[in-house]
Each structure stands twice: as C-alpha cells, then as structure tokens.
C-alpha cells in the first residue's frame, strides 16, 4: 500500500494509471458496473475491496436498553443503514410499528427509502424539502407532540443528541449497528496507482491497517467534501475530486483524470 518516491507532484501526475482500488464491495454481477466499462475502455485493472464492515446489533443486545421501538411515537433516521437495521430489529423482536408512527428523516433520499419497509404516506414521513429547511426545523415543529427515538451507529455524530438534549426534547437513542474497520492486512505489499474513497471512514480504516501509509506515487480520489477534508487532515493530496458540476459521478471524474494523463 505504498509507492516509490518521486521528485515532484507533477512527476506523480505524469505516471500512468494501470491499477485502481475501489474502497467498496463489488456491485452485484447482475447490475451494470460503470467501473467495468472504465476498465475495459482504458485497459486498466480495477479491484474492489470494502474498507469498512457494518455489523448489526442483535435483538438480545437491543433488549438491554429496556425499551421497544413501539414505545415511541416518532423515529429519527439519518441514513438508509439505520432504517434497514431498525426494521430488522423490529422483525427479530416480532413487533410491527403502528400505522400512526411518524418518521423524521435527514434527507429526501433517506425518507424515500422508507417505502421498502412501511406503507408510505407523506403525512407521516418528514424530510427537508428545500435548502432553507433542516432536520432540526422539522423536529422543532413537533417538539411537544412526540417522544422520539434516534436509532444510530456506534460512531454517530453528536449534533442530533446534543440538540435534542439542549432543547429538552423527550427522546432516547439506541445503537442499532456498528461501523468497523475491515482487516486489510493482505494488501500490505500490494501497490495501486489509485485508491478511491467514498467516506472518511474508509480513510480511517486505511490508517488503522497501515499507520505508516505514505502517498508517494499513489493517486487518491475522494467523494464529497467531508472525505476531501479527511484526506487533508491526514496530509494527503487529493488528485481526483467528485462530484463536480461537470463531473457528477466518480467514474466520470476518474476518466477526466485519465484523459489529462
């Protein structure tokens, strides 16, 4: 997971890219994979490897909270993973959420994902519909009407619990899944011309596995501002940035970089 030394950054960008590591699981074979198209077009080798593991909390572990999801009139979701594991736990506990339960979601994408688990009704699923509205705005409107459950990951951010506590909401939180770093030890002596990251957790996993990692000749691609920032915090150079207005996908951003080479 390291490369040869270089005399300058420009020299790094003059080196060809023949191998790319995507820090995600390989997409199902029956679905279109744009990275396969990229590999065939440019004659490069693309490997997939998940850098993080998602481990669901069991129903037995959840019972330690001494509460049930049905004890709450409203649920707060900030990710599709949270939704998936929340309803998995409901199934393991053999309970069905009441029809009148309300769901407050951090984005439309998260809100629409609920269609896979409930009879979807706009009057009970809330999410920000414009840039001026936030999840906190939605919660404020119903502060005194609901008691909230915030199902989350072990590495959840502090913003939501701190806000709810500060505003004296009636709420509880419960860890329903864990985000863990994958074991990447088998990659120790393998070099890739480019590594592609999609979250700060992938970068965290890289350094947990390889504390002495040095970028050297390796080009780094990253998705989203918070991932870009995580690279910067580790003193790494961002070579391929996505999304951009004219490059809305990671494969388009990578291909743009390959064309420049």
Phi and psi in degrees as a GROMACS rama.xvg file:
@    title "Ramachandran Plot"
@    xaxis  label "Phi"
@    yaxis  label "Psi"
@TYPE xy
-144.889  168.023  UNK-2
-129.597  -178.923  UNK-3
-77.1324  156.1  UNK-4
-69.6312  156.965  UNK-5
-131.329  157.845  UNK-6
-84.7621  -23.1094  UNK-7
-161.661  163.909  UNK-8
-63.9408  -36.6916  UNK-9
-62.8622  -34.6125  UNK-10
-63.8323  -37.5031  UNK-11
-60.7613  -40.7807  UNK-12
-76.8395  -8.08885  UNK-13
-91.6092  -10.8215  UNK-14
-79.0556  140.399  UNK-15
-69.287  153.623  UNK-16
-105.286  112.413  UNK-17
-113.167  -20.2851  UNK-18
-135.208  137.022  UNK-19
-132.212  133.623  UNK-20
-108.456  120.568  UNK-21
-96.2505  120.687  UNK-22
-82.9294  49.5345  UNK-23
-143.951  160.878  UNK-24
-64.5856  151.828  UNK-25
-66.9944  133.833  UNK-26
-61.0511  155.252  UNK-27
-56.0408  146.468  UNK-28
-63.1009  -26.9581  UNK-29
-85.5191  1.81702  UNK-30
-113.123  148.173  UNK-31
-63.1811  131.186  UNK-32
-117.165  103.852  UNK-33
-63.2455  -22.5829  UNK-34
-71.311  -30.4284  UNK-35
-66.0353  -42.9325  UNK-36
-61.0608  -41.2774  UNK-37
-62.7666  -44.0225  UNK-38
-63.4314  -42.7219  UNK-39
-68.4332  -39.7578  UNK-40
-66.5216  -39.6457  UNK-41
-103.873  -0.959141  UNK-42
64.5746  41.9217  UNK-43
-118.331  164.267  UNK-44
-101.772  124.501  UNK-45
-117.118  121.435  UNK-46
-111.688  151.301  UNK-47
-115.904  139.81  UNK-48
-156.528  121.044  UNK-49
-73.7143  130.148  UNK-50
-91.4702  -15.0861  UNK-51
-130.796  152.149  UNK-52
-115.109  138.822  UNK-53
-105.194  121.383  UNK-54
-120.858  115.246  UNK-55
-73.5176  141.228  UNK-56
-72.0234  137.883  UNK-57
-78.853  163.118  UNK-58
-60.7289  -36.238  UNK-59
-62.6348  -42.5211  UNK-60
-66.0546  -39.9772  UNK-61
-63.8855  -33.7439  UNK-62
-62.1141  -20.7659  UNK-63
-64.1855  -20.3658  UNK-64
-73.6663  -14.6024  UNK-65
56.6783  46.2413  UNK-66
-155.208  164.363  UNK-67
-121.74  151.359  UNK-68
-55.9826  -30.9937  UNK-69
-73.8676  -5.08184  UNK-70
-75.5472  -8.44883  UNK-71
-117.108  144.167  UNK-72
-88.3119  -14.4577  UNK-73
-146.451  143.551  UNK-74
-121.709  138.857  UNK-75
-106.439  123.781  UNK-76
-119.922  135.447  UNK-77
-121.14  2.52221  UNK-78
-158.968  159.852  UNK-79
-71.0377  -30.8186  UNK-80
-60.7098  -41.4747  UNK-81
-62.3909  -41.1171  UNK-82
-63.3091  -47.7827  UNK-83
-58.0093  -47.874  UNK-84
-76.1022  -28.1632  UNK-85
-62.4251  -49.9476  UNK-86
-75.2816  -23.3643  UNK-87
-64.8062  -43.8008  UNK-88
-64.7638  -40.2322  UNK-89
-57.4224  -42.9014  UNK-90
-65.2886  -42.6357  UNK-91
-66.0634  -32.1378  UNK-92
-83.6429  -5.52726  UNK-93
60.4779  45.5233  UNK-94
-124.76  154.458  UNK-95
-119.554  131.536  UNK-96
-68.2376  136.356  UNK-97
-60.72  150.934  UNK-98
-59.7538  -31.5903  UNK-99
-83.2542  -3.04866  UNK-100
-59.9408  138.392  UNK-101
-105.947  149.689  UNK-102
-127.138  125.566  UNK-103
-111.371  118.137  UNK-104
-116.934  149.053  UNK-105
-74.5061  -19.2858  UNK-106
-154.778  166.462  UNK-107
-64.1353  -39.2543  UNK-108
-58.3694  -44.382  UNK-109
-66.0858  -43.5942  UNK-110
-61.1609  -44.0626  UNK-111
-67.7371  -25.3845  UNK-112
-64.8735  -22.8359  UNK-113
-62.1508  -20.6649  UNK-114
-58.6964  -21.7127  UNK-115
-76.5408  -9.92484  UNK-116
-129.685  -20.682  UNK-117
-134.837  165.248  UNK-118
-74.4512  109.533  UNK-119
-75.2727  124.215  UNK-120
-136.617  129.496  UNK-121
-59.5738  -31.9105  UNK-122
-71.9754  -8.10897  UNK-123
-123.899  2.29583  UNK-124
-120.491  119.061  UNK-125
-118.922  136.966  UNK-126
-154.322  156.322  UNK-127
-60.928  129.518  UNK-128
-104.929  -2.09746  UNK-129
-152.573  170.592  UNK-130
-69.0026  -20.551  UNK-131
-80.7381  -18.873  UNK-132
-98.5455  139.136  UNK-133
-121.373  169.219  UNK-134
-58.977  -37.4697  UNK-135
-63.7055  -36.7382  UNK-136
-61.0611  -42.8511  UNK-137
-65.5879  -42.4115  UNK-138
-65.2652  -40.102  UNK-139
-57.396  -37.4649  UNK-140
-65.8384  -21.4325  UNK-141
-121.529  20.0334  UNK-142
-52.7519  -46.2721  UNK-143
-94.0147  5.65342  UNK-144
-105.268  -21.2012  UNK-145
-128.851  157.357  UNK-146
-111.478  128.172  UNK-147
-104.592  145.474  UNK-148
-117.51  131.235  UNK-149
-111.79  93.6028  UNK-150
-79.3514  131.188  UNK-151
-148.43  -178.201  UNK-152
-94.449  167.202  UNK-153
-65.5596  -23.2003  UNK-154
-107.458  27.8676  UNK-155
-61.6042  153.638  UNK-156
-73.513  162.56  UNK-157
-87.2584  -11.0058  UNK-158
-60.1597  -45.1992  UNK-159
-70.0061  -52.8115  UNK-160
-58.0635  -39.6677  UNK-161
-65.7546  -39.6368  UNK-162
-65.9696  -46.1014  UNK-163
-63.156  -39.605  UNK-164
-69.0146  -42.4183  UNK-165
-63.0718  -38.9271  UNK-166
-87.4014  2.26015  UNK-167
60.7634  46.3673  UNK-168
-73.1835  154.668  UNK-169
-86.9719  100.299  UNK-170
-149.947  160.717  UNK-171
-138.34  158.069  UNK-172
-127.257  156.141  UNK-173
-148.92  129.805  UNK-174
-76.3992  119.841  UNK-175
-114.162  -8.8922  UNK-176
-155.483  156.935  UNK-177
-117.132  142.043  UNK-178
-106.66  116.228  UNK-179
-121.188  151.988  UNK-180
-77.5164  135.835  UNK-181
-73.9449  157.559  UNK-182
-83.7829  112.065  UNK-183
-109.836  19.7002  UNK-184
-59.0968  -26.8028  UNK-185
-72.0466  -10.0169  UNK-186
-93.6209  5.28915  UNK-187
-53.7819  -43.2637  UNK-188
-108.532  23.0117  UNK-189
-108.155  133.209  UNK-190
-109.928  134.745  UNK-191
-119.321  142.236  UNK-192
-69.4151  -27.0644  UNK-193
-147.232  139.824  UNK-194
-121.068  134.776  UNK-195
-112.176  124.38  UNK-196
-112.576  147.943  UNK-197
-122.103  -4.18094  UNK-198
-160.612  159.213  UNK-199
-59.7626  -26.1373  UNK-200
-64.9781  -33.6017  UNK-201
-64.9053  -39.1649  UNK-202
-68.7573  -39.4879  UNK-203
-60.1447  -42.6216  UNK-204
-62.8439  -40.7268  UNK-205
-56.2032  -46.7414  UNK-206
-79.4549  -24.0148  UNK-207
-68.9467  -34.7602  UNK-208
-81.933  -35.9107  UNK-209
-132.81  78.6972  UNK-210
-58.271  -25.9757  UNK-211
-99.0248  17.4179  UNK-212
-56.8709  133.794  UNK-213
-126.364  138.079  UNK-214
-67.3643  -49.4363  UNK-215
48.6893  -115.893  UNK-216
-86.8156  -6.2841  UNK-217
-72.4858  126.158  UNK-218
-83.5118  141.191  UNK-219
-118.885  130.661  UNK-220
-114.055  143.631  UNK-221
-145.108  144.449  UNK-222
-106.123  121.762  UNK-223
89.6223  153.171  UNK-224
-63.3663  -38.9857  UNK-225
-70.4641  -29.6347  UNK-226
-73.0244  -39.2865  UNK-227
-58.4208  -43.7204  UNK-228
-64.3685  -38.5181  UNK-229
-63.2432  -38.6545  UNK-230
-61.8849  -44.0218  UNK-231
-62.0982  -39.6919  UNK-232
-65.2203  -23.7974  UNK-233
-97.0741  13.1827  UNK-234
58.7484  38.7218  UNK-235
-106.969  150.376  UNK-236
-90.8371  130.412  UNK-237
-87.2513  120.112  UNK-238
-102.323  -34.2319  UNK-239
-127.212  117.185  UNK-240
-109.525  132.762  UNK-241
-150.616  153.152  UNK-242
-83.8002  156.551  UNK-243
-128.131  158.779  UNK-244
-51.5031  -40.71  UNK-245
-95.2406  -3.12598  UNK-246
-135.314  74.9972  UNK-247
-75.4417  -8.89868  UNK-248
-124.988  159.781  UNK-249
-67.5526  -39.3917  UNK-250
-64.1344  -36.8565  UNK-251
-65.7103  -39.7714  UNK-252
-65.9756  -40.9995  UNK-253
-65.251  -43.9102  UNK-254
-63.4628  -37.3488  UNK-255
-60.4512  -41.7364  UNK-256
-66.1345  -42.1406  UNK-257
-62.8282  -36.9218  UNK-258
-65.0691  -37.7772  UNK-259
-65.7396  -31.9887  UNK-260
